[in-house]
Structure formats: C-alpha cells, structure tokens
Amino acid sequence: MKPAPFIRHVPKTLDEALRILAEVAPQDGRILAGGQSLVPIMAFRLAKPAHLVDINEVVGLDKISSDGKALSIGARVRHAAFHKPVVANPLGLLLSVVARHIAHYPIRMRGTFCGSLAHADPASEWCLVAATLDATLIAKSTRGERRIAAEDFFAGIMSTALAEDELLVEARLPLLPDDTKFGFNEFSRRAGDFAMSAALVTYRLQNDKITDARVGIGGAEASPRRIAEAEAALNGEVPGDKTFRAAAEVAAKAIEPLEDHQTNAEYRRDLVRAVVRRALEQSA
Ligand SMILES: Cc1cc2nc3c(=O)[nH]c(=O)nc-3n(C[C@H](O)[C@H](O)[C@H](O)COP(=O)(O)OP(=O)(O)OC[C@H]3O[C@@H](n4cnc5c(N)ncnc54)[C@H](O)[C@@H]3O)c2cc1C
C-alpha cells in the first residue's frame, strides 16, 4: 500500500524545525529521521501523519563528539556510524559490537540512533544501551530544552516521555572507565530480526571481584531497564561460571515478561536466563 497523503517540510536549521514542529504537531505532525520505522508503518497505514518534519537537512544534527566525560550523538547520526569504534574508550567498542545486531546493512545506513530511542521499540538495541548505561536524552522544542534520564524516558511499548512538539536533538552516553568489561548477547529467530530478548552487561574488577555491575535487559519487558537484583548478585563476586549462572537466574526471575503469539512468560524467562549468561561469558 501507499501511505496516506501528507505534507513534507524540509527545514534547514534546528530553530526552523522546532518552529514547524510546534505548528504541525497538534495536527498529527511527526518527525521523519531515517524513516526505517515510520515509513513502513505509514505504508501499512498504521500511521497517517498529515505532516512530516524531515530533519535530514538540518545542519549540526549529524555530529558525534566527546567532551571527555560523555559521548554526544546527534539526531541525524545513523546506526552505521558505529560500525567502527567512534571513540577511543571501551564505549566505542561496545557500540560497534551492538550496532552489528541492528537489522540489516541498508537499514543501518539510514536509521538513526535517536530515531530508535524516540520510536522506543522494546527490543531496540540502542534503547537497551541507553537504559543500561544511564544515558541522558536532550529534548528541544520552541518552549526550551529538557534533559531526561533514560530511566524516565522509556514509558512502555513505543512510548516515551517526549511531548509531541519535542525533538530529541541528542543522546549523551557516559564514557566508561578504561578497565570496563562488557558483553552483549541477543536472541532472534532470524538474523536481522528484532531480538526476542537481549542483554548488555558491564562491570569492573577490584581485587579480582566484580564491582559497578550493570545488567540491562531488552526485548523481554515493555521497556529495557537495568535489573538491580542481577547487579547485586554480581557485585563482590569472582567472575566465573557459577557467578554468571546465579546472576542469570536472578535476572530471569526478576523480569515481568511480555507474552505474545510466539512466546509465553516461561519461554521469555528462559531466553533472559540464556542471554544474560552468554553476555557475561562474553565479558570474561
Ligand atoms: C526490516 C527491519 C528490521 C529492523 N530491525 C531492527 C532491529 O533489529 N533493531 C532495531 O533497533 N531496529 C530495527 N529496525 C528499526 C530501525 O532501527 C529504525 O531505524 C529505528 O527504529 C528508527 O530510526 P529512524 O531514524 O529510521 O526513525 P524514523 O522511522 O524516521 O522515526 C521513527 C519514529 O521516531 C520519531 N522520531 C525519529 N527521530 C526523532 C527525533 N530525533 N526526535 C523525536 N522523534 C523522532 C518519528 O517521528 C517516528 O515516530 C528495523 C527496521 C526494519 C525495516
């Protein structure tokens, strides 16, 4: 099917984009970034926005930069930008490991990091990264700027704290200490499909024991999040099979699994157990 008719606006500056968005948002106006989620749902007529504010020519939104504390990712930065490490910090390698799991190459050439966050698919890899690493999301509108912590940003399946007239201009990810270990694992039935469950773990070692553990789960609940119980099961322990299995078990118990036509709660808990253990094994 073809999308329902719409008017496309192509602002060149951020101010212009925000002004147009303020005008058209109440008339079902939407931002168009990479179009890799929005265009398919428009083609199926699941969304019929009357206006699209295409941000692909807005200057200044295509930047990735670091101030030594955090990595800033602008609204036009594509998934493919992360195929190679973008910063000489463990975060650069982590992002390049994760990027390869997103969809397929052509989709990664168009889809954007911030578009993924705004779309908030529960299984999005970038949403999992943002939640696990406690990203800060910068939203702008003609009313001003808001900084939103990742834990307050994701509000359920394809739902965020963004107001209809707000543009997510930038995502900020904290740089990781140089000795950070990390692991990522996801399960999907076919390569390139959305994950049915995914885990991202990071930690450091102090006197051979785990410290500062982060365990994030995506694809299993309505929004990705850190699992405090699993982090507590890791902190203070020596890394190894016994510790990893124990933490994976705790994570599987802690989640409130999504159920759908393919999976019941028990199956998703099994997946979470597996992806957490595998991510931890990879980290070691
Ligand atoms: C076959 C296929 C497989 C895929 N597999 C995966 C996968 O495995 N993992 C994964 O994470 N994704 C996957 N995707 C989705 C892809 O990653 C999209 O690129 C991503 O979800 C949205 O980014 P986008 O830039 O394309 O956003 P768009 O499609 O342009 O927009 C998506 C939504 O976000 C809003 N939006 C976009 N940017 C902003 C912004 N800066 N501020 C506020 N709102 C904004 C739009 O208005 C729209 O509602 C897949 C897509 C396809 C077609």
The ligand as a Gaussian input file, in Angstrom:
#p B3LYP/6-31G(d) Opt

LIG

0 1
 C       13.260000      -4.933000       8.419000
 C       13.624000      -4.067000       9.598000
 C       14.322000      -4.636000      10.649000
 C       14.658000      -3.857000      11.745000
 N       15.346000      -4.440000      12.774000
 C       15.712000      -3.687000      13.828000
 C       16.467000      -4.253000      14.897000
 O       16.836000      -5.428000      14.883000
 N       16.756000      -3.443000      15.953000
 C       16.370000      -2.122000      15.995000
 O       16.668000      -1.440000      16.979000
 N       15.696000      -1.562000      14.992000
 C       15.357000      -2.297000      13.911000
 N       14.647000      -1.706000      12.898000
 C       14.226000      -0.286000      13.027000
 C       15.359000       0.675000      12.657000
 O       16.441000       0.538000      13.544000
 C       14.908000       2.151000      12.665000
 O       15.948000       2.832000      12.057000
 C       14.656000       2.780000      14.022000
 O       13.665000       2.080000      14.766000
 C       14.081000       4.203000      13.899000
 O       15.024000       5.111000      13.462000
 P       14.737000       6.040000      12.225000
 O       15.801000       7.067000      12.219000
 O       14.598000       5.200000      10.996000
 O       13.352000       6.747000      12.648000
 P       12.025000       7.067000      11.815000
 O       11.489000       5.837000      11.191000
 O       12.260000       8.239000      10.936000
 O       11.075000       7.536000      13.020000
 C       10.583000       6.606000      13.978000
 C        9.721000       7.357000      14.988000
 O       10.522000       8.165000      15.833000
 C       10.202000       9.560000      15.669000
 N       11.488000      10.263000      15.641000
 C       12.549000       9.976000      14.872000
 N       13.583000      10.754000      15.185000
 C       13.156000      11.559000      16.185000
 C       13.790000      12.582000      16.958000
 N       15.063000      12.938000      16.768000
 N       13.068000      13.194000      17.929000
 C       11.765000      12.837000      18.158000
 N       11.126000      11.880000      17.461000
 C       11.815000      11.254000      16.477000
 C        9.414000       9.643000      14.373000
 O        8.518000      10.733000      14.353000
 C        8.714000       8.308000      14.352000
 O        7.550000       8.354000      15.174000
 C       14.301000      -2.463000      11.781000
 C       13.616000      -1.885000      10.710000
 C       13.270000      -2.676000       9.626000
 C       12.538000      -2.038000       8.470000

